[in-house]
Amino acid sequence: MAAALSTATIAPDQIFSNSVMRVQIGFFLALAAGGTVFLIALAYGQVTALFPAGGSGYRIAGKLLGGRAALIAGAALFLNYVVMIDVVIMAAVETLSSLLRLDWQPNKLWLGAIFLAVLVTFNLRGVRVSPLTLTLFSLAFAATHLILIFYGVMAHANSFSDLISAAPVHVAALIDQLGWSGLISVLVPAYALGGVSYAAVEALSGSVHYRRRLRLAIGKLSLLVVVLILAVMAAGLCLLYLLWDVHPAAGQTIVATIFAVLIDSLGVTPPWLHQLLLIWVLGLQVLLLLLVANLGFAGGRAMLSHMAADSWVPHQFRYLSTPLVSQNGVFLMAFVALVTLAWAGGELDTLMIVYSLWGLLAMTISLSALCRYWWLRRRLVNSWHWQLSLSVIALAISVLVLAQMLLIKPFNSTGMAIILLLVLSLLCFYIRANYRQTKRAIRALDQVFASQPFGMNLSSVPVQPEAPTAVFIVGTSRGSGLHALLWVQRMFPGHFRNFIFVNARTAAIVADAGADTLTHIRVEANATLQFFVEFCRSHELASAAYLGFGSDAVEEVSKLCQEVSKDYPQSIFFASKLIFDQDNWFIRLLHNQAALAIQRRLHTNGLQMLILPMKL
């Protein structure tokens, strides 16, 4: 909500600061900006409904367009979150400069870097803004701006009717002067400059992470309300620019200039109260922008988590509950954000081009997948033609704006954005290839241990809770689990009386196959655990299994281990670590992070854990 609302005050500056013939086409730009935000959000809300667990654009691309499309969408969204931090920080700097009436242009890059450093410090210390606080700030921001917009329009109601009647005349004059092609060449680029608000729809819809049906319904309703507010604010600020005949002032944002003019017209006395009102309006904007910048870190880490689940980035980014992993995510995003900020020289216009480009690219991929989704279900859903039509229109608008962003903006901005996206995508391809090679090696190991003979015992062997217990943290590989079991029996012959197997799975519940997907994962996990238990019992070894589900495997395994330690007080925990012929920092970055994270958790809780080597 906050991320989307904050862009409503940035878009008018882009549209009216960079477009020509503002007065002639301004009315249509205002309508187009508000209408486009609402239309795209209405279509994109379907993606949120289909994938309420988060990462909606990335997930629908992977499900309907394949892994490569998902990679491009995911990489674009991750970079979009990173640059969103830069965009809102620099917008906050410019708004604060307008409020204090100081010329910070020569030092704005350093100020942006300082704000970034402060936000990084807050994130590393685990400082989080509560949802209630963020909601209250967002509501205060929206209410203040909507009241001023309503006052500004009503105060010039007569001019509003004149503006409406004069708009067709201005357009007709432009057609006579430039022709239809000339009009389009002026209108479409100006319309595309509002891409920052259009791209914000992705961040807005992707932030509605609800799992229960009731919460999903509330989330969809809140999404609709916020979209309406965003559309009204985007269109309203553009109309105020025209109705009040505001001209850009040096060192001032257009929005700050508009609100200063509106507050002046109120005739508030004494002067300090007038200044206090301006501080309230612009101060709320600065605070909300900084809160949104902090949200960018959370959004980027969440996107890394979704991509890590598909092996595009190191698996360690799946474990968001682990402090070290969370810190690594913050450092990675801060580094990219700082490099981008320095490359752009702190120029908000350049940063917004890159931000809009990546956001619109991800949105185009997602809407393409949405169109395919409704086409494939045309025989199953009666209202498919309405849903498909809405998706196609939104896709056409997204493609138009994206094409214009590529055509009208300097190549040094768009080219750098494309190059950075390609570099990140190639790196992700290399990481996934490494994981696939490792999986093939593990499958070969499974084949070796598949011939491991079962014993002759067929009866159940009762566990002895007070006896020494070996607890094995296992995954999907049966070979690695048997390797750990045989290693422990060889190193501690006859010591352990109980052999417990622990497994935790993560699952993303989606709307069209949520329950079936979870059931399939549960059956598969139970079958693997039952294999280990039956193997032990066949050799007259007491055995049991624990299975858990959660959004974070490390956190869930840690909870299960705590439960096991209560049931079996003399437990020692074991996990496997992969050993490679060629070991380097990159291999260590990709592998064995889960075992190390679990070991840190258990050691902190006073539990003993050993990591066993397993050479591939």
Backbone torsions as a table, in degrees:
resi	resn	phi	psi	omega
1	MET	NA	-51.6	-177.3
2	ALA	-63.3	-40.9	-178.4
3	ALA	-61.8	-42.1	-178.7
4	ALA	-70.2	-44.2	-178.1
5	LEU	-63.5	-35.9	-178.0
6	SER	-63.8	-30.9	-178.9
7	THR	-72.8	-19.7	-178.7
8	ALA	-64.9	-25.1	178.9
9	THR	-90.2	-9.8	-180.0
10	ILE	-94.0	-37.7	-175.4
11	ALA	-58.5	-45.3	-179.7
12	PRO	-58.5	-35.5	176.6
13	ASP	-61.2	-39.9	179.3
14	GLN	-68.1	-45.6	-175.1
15	ILE	-65.1	-48.6	-171.6
16	PHE	-92.0	-16.7	177.2
17	SER	-82.8	-26.2	-173.0
18	ASN	-112.9	-7.4	-178.1
19	SER	-101.2	151.2	177.6
20	VAL	-95.9	165.0	177.3
21	MET	53.8	49.0	-174.6
22	ARG	-62.8	-42.7	-175.9
23	VAL	-66.1	-43.3	-176.3
24	GLN	-63.9	-38.8	-175.1
25	ILE	-113.0	3.6	-174.5
26	GLY	-59.9	-40.7	-178.9
27	PHE	-62.1	-43.7	-179.8
28	PHE	-70.7	-32.0	175.9
29	LEU	-64.6	-40.0	179.0
30	ALA	-62.5	-47.1	178.7
31	LEU	-63.9	-42.6	-177.7
32	ALA	-65.7	-40.5	-179.2
33	ALA	-62.8	-49.5	-179.9
34	GLY	-65.9	-44.3	-178.8
35	GLY	-64.9	-37.9	-178.3
36	THR	-67.6	-43.3	178.5
37	VAL	-58.5	-44.8	-178.4
38	PHE	-66.8	-42.9	-176.8
39	LEU	-66.5	-46.4	-179.9
40	ILE	-64.0	-41.5	179.9
41	ALA	-66.5	-36.7	177.7
42	LEU	-61.8	-43.3	178.5
43	ALA	-70.8	-40.8	-175.8
44	TYR	-73.4	-19.8	175.9
45	GLY	-61.3	-25.5	176.6
46	GLN	-63.9	-36.1	179.2
47	VAL	-64.2	-42.2	178.8
48	THR	-62.8	-39.4	179.2
49	ALA	-66.3	-35.6	-178.4
50	LEU	-77.1	-30.7	-177.1
51	PHE	-130.6	71.8	-175.9
52	PRO	-72.7	-10.3	-177.4
53	ALA	-78.3	-1.6	178.9
54	GLY	105.4	166.5	-179.1
55	GLY	62.1	35.0	-167.6
56	SER	-57.4	-48.2	-178.6
57	GLY	-62.7	-40.8	178.8
58	TYR	-67.7	-42.8	-176.2
59	ARG	-67.5	-44.4	-177.5
60	ILE	-68.8	-32.2	176.3
61	ALA	-65.4	-43.4	179.5
62	GLY	-66.9	-35.4	-176.3
63	LYS	-75.0	-34.9	-171.0
64	LEU	-112.5	-21.9	-177.4
65	LEU	-116.4	-7.8	177.6
66	GLY	101.9	170.2	-174.6
67	GLY	-64.2	-37.6	-177.1
68	ARG	-68.2	-41.1	176.2
69	ALA	-64.1	-39.0	177.7
70	ALA	-63.1	-39.3	179.0
71	LEU	-61.2	-47.7	-179.9
72	ILE	-61.3	-44.1	179.5
73	ALA	-63.9	-44.8	-179.1
74	GLY	-65.4	-43.2	178.2
75	ALA	-63.5	-41.7	179.1
76	ALA	-64.4	-40.9	179.9
77	LEU	-67.8	-40.5	178.0
78	PHE	-61.4	-48.6	178.1
79	LEU	-63.5	-33.8	178.3
80	ASN	-62.5	-42.6	177.5
81	TYR	-64.6	-39.2	-179.7
82	VAL	-63.9	-47.7	-177.8
83	VAL	-72.2	-26.2	174.6
84	MET	-57.9	-36.0	176.7
85	ILE	-59.9	-47.3	179.5
86	ASP	-63.4	-43.1	-176.2
87	VAL	-60.9	-51.3	-175.8
88	VAL	-71.5	-30.6	176.2
89	ILE	-64.3	-47.8	-179.1
90	MET	-69.3	-32.8	174.2
91	ALA	-64.2	-38.6	177.0
92	ALA	-65.0	-39.9	178.4
93	VAL	-62.2	-45.6	-179.0
94	GLU	-67.6	-38.5	177.9
95	THR	-66.6	-41.6	178.0
96	LEU	-64.5	-37.1	176.3
97	SER	-63.8	-40.3	177.6
98	SER	-65.8	-38.4	-178.8
99	LEU	-67.2	-45.0	-177.6
100	LEU	-86.0	-5.7	-179.2
101	ARG	54.4	47.2	178.5
102	LEU	-116.0	145.7	178.1
103	ASP	-90.8	94.0	-178.7
104	TRP	-99.7	9.3	-175.5
105	GLN	-56.0	-44.5	-178.4
106	PRO	-65.3	-25.9	-174.6
107	ASN	-114.9	13.5	-173.9
108	LYS	-66.6	-29.6	177.9
109	LEU	-63.8	-43.1	179.7
110	TRP	-68.1	-37.9	177.4
111	LEU	-64.0	-41.7	177.1
112	GLY	-61.5	-41.3	178.5
113	ALA	-63.9	-37.2	178.8
114	ILE	-66.2	-45.8	177.5
115	PHE	-59.4	-41.0	179.3
116	LEU	-62.9	-42.7	179.5
117	ALA	-63.0	-39.3	178.7
118	VAL	-63.8	-44.1	179.7
119	LEU	-65.1	-39.2	177.4
120	VAL	-62.0	-42.7	178.8
121	THR	-60.6	-44.6	178.2
122	PHE	-59.9	-43.5	-178.1
123	ASN	-69.0	-37.8	178.6
124	LEU	-67.5	-30.9	178.0
125	ARG	-83.4	-1.4	178.3
126	GLY	79.0	17.3	178.8
127	VAL	-72.1	124.8	-179.0
128	ARG	-125.1	142.9	175.3
129	VAL	-89.0	125.7	-177.8
130	SER	-66.6	148.5	177.9
131	PRO	-57.0	-35.3	179.5
132	LEU	-64.0	-45.5	179.2
133	THR	-61.4	-44.7	179.9
134	LEU	-63.9	-40.0	178.8
135	THR	-64.7	-42.7	179.9
136	LEU	-63.3	-43.1	177.1
137	PHE	-62.0	-42.3	-178.7
138	SER	-64.5	-42.3	180.0
139	LEU	-66.7	-41.2	178.0
140	ALA	-63.8	-41.8	178.2
141	PHE	-61.6	-49.1	-177.8
142	ALA	-64.5	-44.4	-178.6
143	ALA	-62.3	-45.3	-179.5
144	THR	-61.0	-46.1	-177.8
145	HIS	-69.6	-38.7	-179.9
146	LEU	-67.0	-38.2	177.6
147	ILE	-62.9	-45.8	179.8
148	LEU	-65.9	-38.3	178.1
149	ILE	-64.6	-44.6	179.3
150	PHE	-61.7	-43.4	178.3
151	TYR	-63.3	-43.3	-177.9
152	GLY	-63.3	-38.4	179.6
153	VAL	-71.9	-44.4	-178.0
154	MET	-67.8	-34.4	179.6
155	ALA	-65.8	-22.8	177.9
156	HIS	-120.9	43.2	-178.3
157	ALA	-60.1	-40.4	178.8
158	ASN	-64.6	-41.6	178.1
159	SER	-66.1	-29.2	179.2
160	PHE	-64.4	-44.2	177.8
161	SER	-65.6	-37.1	177.0
162	ASP	-65.5	-37.5	179.4
163	LEU	-63.1	-41.5	-180.0
164	ILE	-65.4	-44.9	-178.0
165	SER	-70.2	-30.3	-178.2
166	ALA	-81.2	-20.2	-176.2
167	ALA	-59.3	-48.1	178.7
168	PRO	-63.0	-33.7	179.9
169	VAL	-65.2	-43.2	178.9
170	HIS	-63.9	-39.4	179.6
171	VAL	-66.5	-42.7	178.9
172	ALA	-61.7	-39.8	177.9
173	ALA	-64.8	-38.6	177.6
174	LEU	-65.8	-36.5	178.9
175	ILE	-65.7	-42.1	177.8
176	ASP	-63.9	-36.0	-176.7
177	GLN	-79.9	-43.2	-172.3
178	LEU	-111.6	-18.7	-172.8
179	GLY	82.2	169.9	-178.5
180	TRP	-62.8	-40.5	179.6
181	SER	-64.1	-38.5	178.1
182	GLY	-67.3	-39.1	177.7
183	LEU	-62.1	-44.6	179.8
184	ILE	-64.0	-38.8	-179.9
185	SER	-66.2	-21.4	177.0
186	VAL	-91.5	-43.9	-173.6
187	LEU	-71.2	-46.6	-174.0
188	VAL	-65.5	-46.1	177.3
189	PRO	-60.1	-40.3	178.3
190	ALA	-64.3	-39.3	177.8
191	TYR	-63.7	-38.7	-178.7
192	ALA	-68.8	-22.9	-179.3
193	LEU	-65.6	-16.9	175.2
194	GLY	-82.8	13.9	-176.4
195	GLY	-57.8	-23.2	-179.8
196	VAL	-64.6	-36.7	177.1
197	SER	-74.1	-37.1	178.5
198	TYR	-65.0	-42.0	-179.8
199	ALA	-67.7	-25.4	-179.3
200	ALA	-67.0	-19.6	179.1
201	VAL	-60.7	-36.8	178.4
202	GLU	-61.8	-46.2	179.0
203	ALA	-64.3	-37.4	-179.7
204	LEU	-66.2	-50.2	-177.9
205	SER	-68.9	-35.3	-179.5
206	GLY	-70.6	-14.2	-178.8
207	SER	-90.5	-3.9	-179.6
208	VAL	-89.8	85.8	-175.1
209	HIS	-103.3	93.0	179.9
210	TYR	-124.6	142.7	-178.3
211	ARG	-110.2	-37.7	-178.1
212	ARG	-82.0	152.7	-175.1
213	ARG	-63.2	-41.5	-179.7
214	LEU	-63.4	-45.0	178.6
215	ARG	-65.6	-33.7	177.5
216	LEU	-63.5	-42.9	178.9
217	ALA	-63.1	-42.2	177.5
218	ILE	-64.2	-40.7	179.8
219	GLY	-62.4	-41.7	179.3
220	LYS	-66.1	-38.4	178.6
221	LEU	-66.0	-44.5	179.2
222	SER	-64.0	-35.8	177.5
223	LEU	-61.4	-43.3	179.9
224	LEU	-64.2	-42.1	-179.7
225	VAL	-64.1	-45.1	-179.0
226	VAL	-65.0	-38.1	178.9
227	VAL	-64.0	-41.6	177.1
228	LEU	-60.9	-44.2	178.5
229	ILE	-63.1	-43.9	179.6
230	LEU	-61.3	-43.2	179.9
231	ALA	-64.3	-43.5	179.8
232	VAL	-64.4	-41.3	-179.5
233	MET	-67.3	-43.2	-179.8
234	ALA	-62.4	-46.0	179.6
235	ALA	-72.2	-39.9	-176.9
236	GLY	-63.9	-42.9	179.1
237	LEU	-64.7	-36.5	176.7
238	CYS	-65.7	-39.6	178.6
239	LEU	-67.1	-39.6	178.6
240	LEU	-61.0	-37.4	177.9
241	TYR	-57.7	-40.7	-178.3
242	LEU	-79.4	-43.9	-175.6
243	LEU	-65.7	-37.7	-176.5
244	TRP	-96.7	4.0	176.5
245	ASP	51.2	51.7	-177.7
246	VAL	-81.2	138.1	177.6
247	HIS	-117.0	141.0	179.8
248	PRO	-57.5	136.1	178.5
249	ALA	-112.2	146.7	-178.8
250	ALA	-62.6	130.7	178.2
251	GLY	75.9	8.5	-178.3
252	GLN	-125.5	138.8	171.3
253	THR	-75.6	155.0	-179.4
254	ILE	-61.9	-40.7	-179.6
255	VAL	-64.1	-41.5	177.5
256	ALA	-62.9	-39.7	178.4
257	THR	-64.3	-42.9	179.5
258	ILE	-59.9	-49.4	-176.9
259	PHE	-67.5	-34.3	176.5
260	ALA	-63.3	-41.6	178.4
261	VAL	-65.4	-42.6	-179.8
262	LEU	-62.9	-45.5	-179.2
263	ILE	-67.0	-36.3	175.6
264	ASP	-59.9	-39.0	-177.2
265	SER	-69.1	-18.4	178.9
266	LEU	-71.1	-21.0	-179.8
267	GLY	65.8	37.0	-177.3
268	VAL	-71.6	133.0	174.2
269	THR	-129.2	150.8	-2.9
270	PRO	-72.1	173.8	-175.9
271	PRO	-59.4	-33.4	-178.0
272	TRP	-65.1	-31.0	178.2
273	LEU	-69.6	-36.9	175.6
274	HIS	-60.7	-45.0	179.6
275	GLN	-67.0	-34.6	179.7
276	LEU	-65.3	-38.6	177.7
277	LEU	-63.1	-42.4	179.4
278	LEU	-66.0	-39.9	177.5
279	ILE	-63.5	-39.7	179.3
280	TRP	-61.8	-46.8	-176.4
281	VAL	-67.0	-52.3	-176.6
282	LEU	-75.8	-31.5	177.1
283	GLY	-64.4	-40.3	175.3
284	LEU	-60.1	-39.7	-179.8
285	GLN	-64.9	-42.8	179.3
286	VAL	-63.5	-46.5	-179.3
287	LEU	-63.2	-42.5	179.8
288	LEU	-65.1	-39.5	178.7
289	LEU	-61.8	-41.3	179.5
290	LEU	-68.7	-36.3	175.8
291	LEU	-65.0	-38.0	178.0
292	VAL	-65.8	-39.0	176.9
293	ALA	-59.4	-39.3	177.2
294	ASN	-66.1	-34.6	177.0
295	LEU	-66.0	-27.9	179.2
296	GLY	-59.2	-36.6	177.4
297	PHE	-64.4	-43.2	179.5
298	ALA	-65.1	-42.6	179.7
299	GLY	-64.4	-40.2	179.0
300	GLY	-66.2	-41.2	178.3
301	ARG	-65.9	-37.7	177.7
302	ALA	-64.1	-39.8	178.5
303	MET	-66.8	-38.6	174.9
304	LEU	-60.3	-37.7	178.8
305	SER	-63.7	-43.2	178.3
306	HIS	-63.3	-42.5	-178.7
307	MET	-71.7	-33.1	177.8
308	ALA	-65.2	-32.9	178.6
309	ALA	-63.6	-24.9	177.8
310	ASP	-103.0	11.5	174.8
311	SER	67.6	24.9	174.4
312	TRP	-81.3	-29.0	178.1
313	VAL	-128.9	166.5	-178.4
314	PRO	-50.9	137.5	-176.3
315	HIS	-59.6	-23.2	-177.3
316	GLN	-60.8	-23.8	-179.2
317	PHE	-73.5	-5.4	173.1
318	ARG	-72.4	-25.2	-169.9
319	TYR	-96.8	74.1	-175.4
320	LEU	-68.4	-19.7	-179.8
321	SER	-76.3	-13.1	-179.0
322	THR	-82.7	121.4	-176.3
323	PRO	-56.2	-41.1	-177.8
324	LEU	-64.6	-41.0	179.0
325	VAL	-65.3	-43.0	178.2
326	SER	-60.9	-41.1	178.4
327	GLN	-65.6	-40.5	177.5
328	ASN	-61.3	-39.5	176.9
329	GLY	-63.4	-41.0	178.5
330	VAL	-64.6	-44.7	179.8
331	PHE	-63.1	-41.7	179.3
332	LEU	-61.8	-47.6	-179.3
333	MET	-66.9	-39.7	-179.8
334	ALA	-64.4	-39.1	179.4
335	PHE	-64.2	-47.9	179.7
336	VAL	-63.6	-40.7	-179.8
337	ALA	-64.2	-40.4	-179.8
338	LEU	-67.9	-42.0	178.4
339	VAL	-62.7	-43.9	179.7
340	THR	-64.6	-41.2	179.8
341	LEU	-63.3	-43.0	178.7
342	ALA	-67.6	-40.5	178.5
343	TRP	-61.0	-40.3	-180.0
344	ALA	-79.4	-6.3	-179.3
345	GLY	65.4	21.7	-178.9
346	GLY	75.7	6.8	-179.2
347	GLU	-76.8	118.8	-177.3
348	LEU	-63.9	-37.9	-179.7
349	ASP	-58.6	-44.8	-179.6
350	THR	-66.0	-43.4	179.9
351	LEU	-63.1	-37.6	-178.2
352	MET	-71.7	-29.8	174.3
353	ILE	-61.6	-48.8	-178.9
354	VAL	-64.8	-43.4	179.9
355	TYR	-60.5	-48.0	-179.2
356	SER	-65.5	-38.4	-177.1
357	LEU	-63.2	-48.7	-179.7
358	TRP	-67.4	-40.7	179.4
359	GLY	-64.6	-41.8	179.9
360	LEU	-69.6	-34.6	176.8
361	LEU	-63.2	-46.8	178.3
362	ALA	-63.2	-39.2	179.4
363	MET	-66.3	-39.6	178.7
364	THR	-62.2	-43.4	178.1
365	ILE	-63.7	-43.5	-178.9
366	SER	-64.4	-43.1	179.7
367	LEU	-68.4	-32.3	174.2
368	SER	-62.7	-43.5	177.3
369	ALA	-64.2	-37.6	179.4
370	LEU	-65.0	-40.5	176.0
371	CYS	-60.2	-43.4	179.1
372	ARG	-66.3	-35.4	179.4
373	TYR	-60.1	-48.8	-177.5
374	TRP	-72.3	-31.1	177.5
375	TRP	-66.7	-40.0	179.0
376	LEU	-69.1	-23.5	-179.0
377	ARG	-106.3	21.9	-177.8
378	ARG	-65.9	-23.5	179.4
379	ARG	-92.1	-6.2	-176.4
380	LEU	-108.0	-24.0	-176.2
381	VAL	-119.4	126.8	-176.7
382	ASN	-67.1	-35.5	-176.2
383	SER	-94.5	23.7	-174.5
384	TRP	-61.1	-34.3	-175.4
385	HIS	-67.3	-33.0	176.4
386	TRP	-69.9	-44.1	179.8
387	GLN	-63.6	-42.4	179.9
388	LEU	-66.5	-42.3	-179.9
389	SER	-60.8	-44.8	178.4
390	LEU	-61.6	-42.2	-179.5
391	SER	-66.2	-39.9	-179.7
392	VAL	-66.4	-42.1	178.8
393	ILE	-62.9	-45.5	178.9
394	ALA	-63.0	-38.9	177.7
395	LEU	-63.8	-42.8	179.6
396	ALA	-61.6	-41.6	178.2
397	ILE	-65.0	-43.5	-179.8
398	SER	-61.9	-43.1	178.7
399	VAL	-64.3	-41.8	179.8
400	LEU	-60.4	-48.8	-178.1
401	VAL	-66.1	-40.7	179.0
402	LEU	-62.8	-43.1	178.8
403	ALA	-62.5	-41.3	179.1
404	GLN	-66.6	-37.5	177.3
405	MET	-61.1	-37.1	179.9
406	LEU	-73.5	-30.3	-173.9
407	LEU	-87.5	-40.5	-170.0
408	ILE	-91.0	-15.8	-175.6
409	LYS	-94.9	155.5	-179.6
410	PRO	-60.2	143.4	-176.9
411	PHE	-66.4	-28.6	-179.6
412	ASN	-65.3	-21.5	175.7
413	SER	-87.6	-56.4	-178.1
414	THR	-67.7	-37.8	179.7
415	GLY	-63.1	-42.7	178.3
416	MET	-64.3	-38.4	178.5
417	ALA	-62.8	-43.3	-179.8
418	ILE	-67.2	-42.3	-179.7
419	ILE	-63.0	-44.2	179.8
420	LEU	-63.7	-38.3	177.8
421	LEU	-64.9	-41.8	179.1
422	LEU	-65.8	-40.8	179.2
423	VAL	-62.1	-45.6	179.2
424	LEU	-63.7	-40.5	179.7
425	SER	-64.1	-43.0	178.4
426	LEU	-63.8	-39.2	177.1
427	LEU	-62.9	-40.7	178.2
428	CYS	-64.3	-40.1	177.0
429	PHE	-60.4	-42.4	-179.2
430	TYR	-65.4	-41.4	179.2
431	ILE	-63.4	-43.8	-179.2
432	ARG	-66.5	-37.3	177.6
433	ALA	-61.2	-38.7	178.1
434	ASN	-64.5	-43.1	178.7
435	TYR	-64.6	-38.8	179.1
436	ARG	-65.4	-38.8	177.2
437	GLN	-63.6	-40.0	178.1
438	THR	-65.9	-39.5	178.4
439	LYS	-63.0	-38.7	177.3
440	ARG	-62.9	-39.9	178.2
441	ALA	-65.8	-38.4	179.0
442	ILE	-68.3	-38.5	177.0
443	ARG	-63.4	-37.2	175.9
444	ALA	-63.4	-38.4	176.9
445	LEU	-64.9	-39.3	177.0
446	ASP	-60.0	-38.4	178.8
447	GLN	-64.8	-36.0	178.9
448	VAL	-64.6	-44.3	-177.6
449	PHE	-82.7	-7.9	178.6
450	ALA	-64.8	-24.8	180.0
451	SER	-87.5	1.5	179.4
452	GLN	-62.7	120.1	-172.7
453	PRO	-73.6	142.6	171.8
454	PHE	-78.4	159.2	177.7
455	GLY	-80.6	-174.3	-176.6
456	MET	-96.3	-12.8	-176.4
457	ASN	-71.5	134.4	-179.8
458	LEU	-115.8	-9.0	-177.3
459	SER	-90.8	158.8	178.9
460	SER	-76.3	142.1	179.0
461	VAL	-110.1	117.5	-176.6
462	PRO	-68.8	143.8	178.1
463	VAL	-79.6	158.6	178.7
464	GLN	-122.0	94.0	-172.1
465	PRO	-55.4	-30.9	-176.9
466	GLU	-88.8	-3.8	-177.8
467	ALA	-87.0	161.7	176.3
468	PRO	-56.9	136.2	-172.4
469	THR	-130.6	132.1	173.9
470	ALA	-100.6	123.9	-178.1
471	VAL	-113.4	122.9	-176.4
472	PHE	-107.8	125.0	175.3
473	ILE	-90.5	110.9	-173.0
474	VAL	-117.9	164.5	177.4
475	GLY	-120.6	-136.2	-179.0
476	THR	-86.9	-16.7	-177.1
477	SER	-84.3	119.1	176.2
478	ARG	-74.7	-31.4	179.5
479	GLY	-62.9	-43.8	-179.3
480	SER	-67.4	-35.7	177.9
481	GLY	-65.7	-44.5	177.7
482	LEU	-65.6	-36.7	177.6
483	HIS	-59.4	-45.0	179.9
484	ALA	-66.2	-41.3	179.9
485	LEU	-61.7	-47.9	-179.3
486	LEU	-67.2	-34.6	179.0
487	TRP	-63.9	-44.1	-179.2
488	VAL	-66.5	-41.7	179.5
489	GLN	-64.4	-33.7	-180.0
490	ARG	-74.3	-38.4	-177.2
491	MET	-83.6	-27.2	-179.2
492	PHE	-128.1	63.5	-174.5
493	PRO	-62.1	125.3	175.4
494	GLY	73.7	4.1	-176.5
495	HIS	-81.3	-48.0	-174.2
496	PHE	-87.8	139.2	179.0
497	ARG	-104.7	-22.4	179.7
498	ASN	-123.6	143.7	179.0
499	PHE	-129.1	109.0	-174.2
500	ILE	-109.9	140.0	-179.8
501	PHE	-118.9	130.2	-175.7
502	VAL	-120.2	134.1	178.4
503	ASN	-143.0	137.9	176.3
504	ALA	-127.7	136.9	-179.4
505	ARG	-120.8	150.6	172.9
506	THR	-111.3	143.7	-179.0
507	ALA	-145.6	134.6	173.6
508	ALA	-94.7	117.2	-177.7
509	ILE	-87.5	117.2	-179.9
510	VAL	-108.9	162.3	-170.4
511	ALA	-67.0	-39.9	-171.4
512	ASP	-88.0	-12.9	179.1
513	ALA	-150.1	29.6	-174.1
514	GLY	-61.1	-56.2	-176.9
515	ALA	-65.1	-41.4	179.6
516	ASP	-63.4	-41.8	179.4
517	THR	-62.7	-44.9	-179.5
518	LEU	-64.5	-40.9	178.7
519	THR	-62.9	-42.7	178.9
520	HIS	-61.8	-44.0	-179.9
521	ILE	-64.7	-40.5	180.0
522	ARG	-64.2	-43.7	179.7
523	VAL	-63.2	-43.8	179.8
524	GLU	-63.5	-43.6	-179.6
525	ALA	-66.7	-41.5	178.0
526	ASN	-63.1	-37.8	178.9
527	ALA	-63.6	-41.2	178.6
528	THR	-64.9	-44.6	179.6
529	LEU	-65.7	-40.7	179.6
530	GLN	-63.4	-32.7	176.2
531	PHE	-60.1	-46.7	-179.8
532	PHE	-64.7	-43.5	-178.7
533	VAL	-62.6	-45.9	-179.6
534	GLU	-66.4	-34.3	177.5
535	PHE	-63.0	-45.1	-179.7
536	CYS	-65.0	-45.6	-178.5
537	ARG	-63.9	-33.2	178.8
538	SER	-65.3	-21.0	177.4
539	HIS	-104.6	20.0	177.0
540	GLU	61.3	40.7	176.3
541	LEU	-113.7	129.7	178.2
542	ALA	-67.8	132.7	-174.2
543	SER	-148.1	154.1	175.5
544	ALA	-153.9	170.3	-176.5
545	ALA	-138.7	149.6	176.0
546	TYR	-128.1	132.7	-179.9
547	LEU	-128.1	136.0	178.7
548	GLY	-136.9	158.6	177.6
549	PHE	-128.4	142.5	178.0
550	GLY	-171.5	173.2	179.8
551	SER	-78.9	-18.0	-179.2
552	ASP	-130.7	114.3	-175.0
553	ALA	-63.5	-41.3	-179.0
554	VAL	-62.5	-44.4	179.7
555	GLU	-64.7	-41.7	-178.5
556	GLU	-68.6	-41.8	176.9
557	VAL	-61.6	-41.1	179.1
558	SER	-61.0	-40.5	177.8
559	LYS	-64.8	-43.3	178.8
560	LEU	-63.1	-39.3	179.4
561	CYS	-65.5	-36.8	175.6
562	GLN	-62.8	-40.9	178.8
563	GLU	-64.8	-42.5	179.0
564	VAL	-63.3	-41.9	-178.2
565	SER	-63.3	-27.9	176.2
566	LYS	-74.7	-38.3	179.7
567	ASP	-76.0	-31.5	-177.7
568	TYR	-131.0	87.2	-173.2
569	PRO	-58.6	-28.7	-177.7
570	GLN	-98.3	51.7	-176.3
571	SER	-94.3	143.6	167.5
572	ILE	-125.8	132.4	-173.5
573	PHE	-99.5	144.4	-178.7
574	PHE	-131.8	141.3	173.0
575	ALA	-141.2	160.6	-177.5
576	SER	-100.4	149.0	176.7
577	LYS	-126.5	130.5	-178.7
578	LEU	-76.0	135.6	176.8
579	ILE	-115.8	126.1	-177.5
580	PHE	-108.8	153.3	177.5
581	ASP	-63.1	-41.6	179.5
582	GLN	-112.7	104.6	-177.3
583	ASP	-103.9	133.5	176.9
584	ASN	-151.0	-179.7	-175.4
585	TRP	-64.7	-32.0	-179.0
586	PHE	-69.6	-41.5	177.2
587	ILE	-63.1	-42.3	179.3
588	ARG	-66.1	-30.5	177.4
589	LEU	-67.9	-35.7	-174.4
590	LEU	-84.4	-32.2	-168.7
591	HIS	-121.6	158.0	171.3
592	ASN	69.5	10.6	-179.1
593	GLN	-73.0	-32.6	-179.2
594	ALA	-63.8	-46.6	-179.6
595	ALA	-60.9	-41.7	179.6
596	LEU	-66.3	-39.5	179.4
597	ALA	-65.6	-42.2	178.3
598	ILE	-65.1	-41.1	179.4
599	GLN	-60.8	-41.5	177.9
600	ARG	-62.2	-42.1	179.5
601	ARG	-61.6	-48.6	-176.6
602	LEU	-68.0	-39.6	177.8
603	HIS	-63.4	-37.7	177.4
604	THR	-62.6	-34.1	-179.5
605	ASN	-88.7	7.0	176.4
606	GLY	81.6	19.6	179.3
607	LEU	-104.4	147.6	-178.6
608	GLN	-91.0	135.0	178.9
609	MET	-145.2	136.7	176.6
610	LEU	-118.2	141.2	176.2
611	ILE	-105.7	122.2	-174.9
612	LEU	-97.1	135.9	179.9
613	PRO	-75.8	142.0	176.2
614	MET	-138.3	105.9	-176.3
615	LYS	-80.1	132.7	177.5
616	LEU	-93.0	NA	NA
